[in-house]
Amino acid sequence: MTSMTAAGSALAISAASPATNDIAGFTALAFTEIGGIEKIGPLGASFAKVEFQPLKGAKQKYKGSADYGALQPSLALDSADAGQTLLQTSADDETQKLYSFKVTRQDGTLRYFQGRTFGMPETIDGADTMVTAAPAVEICTKIIKAPAAV
């Protein structure tokens, strides 16, 4: 694997759910790219650490429950951007519906998952700054990694 920059990466959203939580299920969906993205943020699972220290013997450590992470992208608000509109819809949705997301990396490899957007606060700073938003997307399913050819 070679190193790469984040330039050219993209984030897309779909209101639909895949029929199956695998590459085939996600590639069957129609995604809308979210424009104006400055950064996508970290994604990937981490596990709670479960420990037990018996009176005799070494400390035992186990993987506990999985947390698939959260995205906190930064974007310049654009009311004409269809992807941002759908992302705002997901933030306003009070039904607990899962939305599908696709991250395309610079080399074309893909990351698919479903999540809920817990808010999309706007930032309005000084005269020489853009009006931005910082959505909070909690990843609720295992991240599916797909090669560039899919």
FENRA-V451690 format. One record per helix or strand. SS is the DSSP state (a for helix, b for strand). FROM is the first residue (numbers start at 0). TO is the last residue. If there is no record, write none. Layout:
ss->SS from->FROM to->TO
ss->SS from->FROM to->TO
This chain:
ss->b from->9 to->13
ss->a from->22 to->26
ss->b from->31 to->32
ss->b from->36 to->38
ss->b from->45 to->51
ss->b from->59 to->66
ss->b from->69 to->70
ss->b from->73 to->75
ss->a from->81 to->91
ss->b from->98 to->103
ss->b from->109 to->122
ss->b from->131 to->138
ss->b from->143 to->145
